[in-house]
């Protein structure tokens, strides 16, 4: 980890990662990094036929996220400008392990390891979770064409995968705090008090380290 705050917001599809990352960016005046979703040419086909289009979809996301994270290290973090991102690179393994067959995953994992071996890790991870009903409602509300065919079963299993992945991450990286928030109980988009609750928790986490001068 570097000396400049690098915060990532994570959670399953539809939980509100981008909305929260933007709110944090606005509040602290941090640079905002948003993942590329709509530009993935395989995503629509993926939701229609996961088995056929999973490898192409996952490789596109991996390469683009690798490029994005390399750019923020060069243009922001190395210049002591704090960044908040609406994803963490480890999410690639969550999705890939769910959608790729064994042989594909083995190839994918080798590439992932090479690309991320020297990648800067976040200082804080914010993890949002929510019930399946909440996720489905929010996905429908934002109305992305590529997400209209998401299977509720796939989304439910993805939430379980996230929980397991976060538990493993915390064991492997005890030095990186993970702040967990329940998206069913908090509506940080419509309720300012809920947003300030999250901001306060994040501020306290950052102040425990040497980055208080950025707040």
C-alpha positions, 0 to 999 in steps of 0.5 A: 500500500502507498502513502496516498489514500486509495479506497475501493468500493465493492459489492454485488451487481446493483448494490450502489458501488458507483453512487457511493464512490461518487459521493465519497469523491465529491465529499473528500475531493478525491479523484474518481475511478469508475469501471468500464461496463457498458463498453464491454462488447461481450456483456449482453451476450454473456447474460444471454449465454454465460457458458459461451461468452464468459471467457471473452467477457472476463478477459475484457474486464481484466485487461481494461481494469489493469489499464485503468489501475495502472493509469491511476497509479501513474497519474494520481497516486504517484502524485499524492492525489487520493483516489476512490474506485467503484471496484477492486481488482480482486472482483475479477476472480469472483466472477471468473470462478463462477463462470469459467470452466476449470481449464479456462479458469486456470489459464485466466488465473495465471494471467491475473497473477502476472498482471496484478503481482505488483499492483498497488493495493487499496488502503481501505475497502468499503463493502456493500451488500444487500438482499436479492430483492434489493439488488433486483429492484436497483438493477431494474431502476437503473435500466441498463439494457445489458443487465435486463437478462441477469438471472436472479439465481446467478445474482444470488450466488454472486452475493454468496461468492462475494461474502466468501471472497471478502472473508478470504481477503480479510484473512490474507490482508489483515492490514487492509480495513474492510468497512461493511454496510448493509444496503437494505438498511442504508439508502445513501442515495436518498438519505443524507444521514445514511451517507454521512454515517458511511462518510464518518466511518470512512473518515475515522478509518483514514484518520487512524493512519497517516492520511488525515491531511487529505481529509 
